[in-house]
Amino acid sequence: MNRLSKEKSAYLKHSEDQKIDWYPWSEKAFEKAQQEDKPLFLSSGAVWCHWCHVMARESFYDDELAQFLNQNFICIKLDRDERPDIDRRYQLAVAAMGSGGGWPLSVFLTYDKKPFYGGTYFPPEDRFGKPGFRKVLNAITELYKTKRDEITNYTNKLSDALKPEPSAARDIKESFLEEAVTDILSEVDLQNGGFGSAPKFPMAGALEFLIGRYSLIKSETIGLAVRKTLEAMALGGFYDQIGGGFHRYSTDKAWVIPHFEKMADDNAWLLRNYVHAYSVFGDKLFRDVAEGTMEFISQVLSDPDGGFYASQDADVIPDDEGGYFTWTDEDFRRILNEDEYRVLSLHLMNEMGSMHHDATKKVLFTVMDEKEIARQTAKDKKEVGDIIKRGKKKLFQERNRRQTPFIDRTLYTSINGMLISSFLLYSRVFRDDRAKNFAIKSLDRILKIRFVGGQLFHTDGVNALLDDYIHLVDALILAYEVSADIAYLRTAEEIMGLCIKKLWDEKEGGFFDTDDHLLGLIIKGVEDMPHSSANSLAVVLFLKLHFVTQKEEYLQHAEKILKVFSLRAKGIGIHAGYYFYALDAYFNGLRLAVHALPESELASAAITWYKPYMFISYREDRGYIIPCKKNICYEPLHDPEGLKKFLDKEF
């Protein structure tokens, strides 16, 4: 009996018509496995995952395979977005087995939840250098029947291997920042932008740190790396040239062919990157991309009643990867007039964008800019720009007539915290009341449905994880900064207090990811995976809370996190980018004590002229702002122009 039809997860419901006797993650499944003396098969994935859909079509809808699974295994389907804590632990276990990681995650367990074999996608028969799923199932069945003692010994050794080493804290120094810059810049691809080679993830935390560093020291080396990366991502197929917003990652080193799913968390942090980059560099392209990303989120991932959805799927059908987002020459000829076809083909269509399964279908990316096209077509640059704008509008309208990829409308607390924060930052820099008002509306809704009876939830029926606490507190503090509403600050303190009570490591410092330590595995991370680490963001939030409330314990918590992760962060380069952003904020944060009414021109200027590492606190109205940095407070600033001059000088 398939038990997934009553689940709330969209991913689990997608499997409700399969003939496999799926259980959701539950104790009943493990009790059943013990009673029947069977191994368990755990399949963890997500509704946006292309290869999850492929494996489902190839194997989970296969009657013969379904029957074999039902006879020999107890089967569990897990939504990794709904339970990232469970997925993370089995990802670590499979990685320790030497099988890599990713989705779908396929793991075989004993009835006491211990993994003894695993991998990711398995084709039904041997293919792509991977063993066929049929072969794997037969081998696991035989192994479980004949070598139970070996399985027990292996799982015990694996459990020992997964136990984390104690964290070695060390003092922190400002000089660590320059060392981090050197390490991160050594991984920059100056030809194509980004870090390392293919596949390329944007690494928003590292970008935040580099943008912040540039704002302080104006290093042209840093500026070049940031600009090259942000421009390359914006001009490539990684950015949706027609509908705005970013795909999950680039499969190639030049940001041309993406993995097509659009994740809310990725777009939240990339929106933050481009907003901050515009505030520092003033580049029109960065503004355009921020506006395009914000528009995509507003149109596709926003609930009209407030709140943000989790993701947009990569595909309509697995056989046509990226079909919704790709175009043929025939499409262009049918949709565009002669002038538009010529200009848009030069602008966006190139063989580099050809899809591997159908070379006639192209990912659109910026091949030629307006200036080059004007030179080639003997047209005025402004005319070319107008034609591009008109042609893109036609393509967008045509694409809206296509069957759209599935949207996961779950309102996860962590993701909503990220997007609310990014919308509030966007509203500050671009003076956009629409973004501000929707962010506040969303924040109020999430507090109503997810913060219930003094308890925070990740989603319906799932207790909050570290990401939920921290990203919601971030949203609350930013809401206080833009509105001066003390209620948001008090709620931020209340939720941070709960987070400390439930997840703080009293022995070493830092936060655990959850209080449910499955497999006995305690995870206390600082890595950006791929969005910025919650422990690192917590440092920034503690610094803000200390400045606003003057409570010394907040500063102590910030310092403990920085010290406990210092050695680990040094060793992982770009993957600790946001740790170094937090460290920079600790040493170089600019604190603005706003002794002015929130609606005043002076307070409005403080909110709008946003810079990295800037904290705001509202005090008694005396008609001025006192800026402080390190242990120095400067002369009061009485007018917006004086504040602007100070910020320009400081940054």
Secondary structure, 3 states (H helix, E strand, C coil): CCCCCCCCCHHHHCCCCCCCCEECCCHHHHHHHHHHCCCEEEEEECCCCHHHHHHHHHHHCCHHHHHHHHHHCEEEEEECCCCHHHHHHHHHHHHHCCCCCCCCEEEEECCCCCEEEEECCCCCCCECCECCHHHHHHHHHHHHHHCHHHHHHHHHHHHHHHCCCCCCCCCCCCHHHHHHHHHHHCCECCCCCCECCCCECCCHHHHHHHHHHHHHHCCHHHHHHHHHHHHHHHHCCCECCCCCCECCEECCCCCCCEECCEEHHHHHHHHHHHHHHHHHHCCHHHHHHHHHHHHHHHHHCECCCCCECCEECCCCCCCCCCHHHCECHHHHHHHCCHHHHHHHHHHHCCHHHECCCCCCCECCCCCCCHHHHHHHHCCCHHHHHHHHHHHHHHHHHHHCCCCCCCEECCCCHHHHHHHHHHHHHHHHHHCCHHHHHHHHHHHHHHHHHHEECCEEEEECCEECCHHHHHHHHHHHHHHHHHHCCHHHHHHHHHHHHHHHHHHECCCCCCECCCCCCHHHCCCCCCCCCCCCCHHHHHHHHHHHHHHHHCCHHHHHHHHHHHHHCHHHHHHCHHHHHHHHHHHHHHHHCEEEEEECCCCCHHHHHHHHCCCCCEEEEECCCCCEEEEEECCEECCCECCHHHHHHHHHHHC
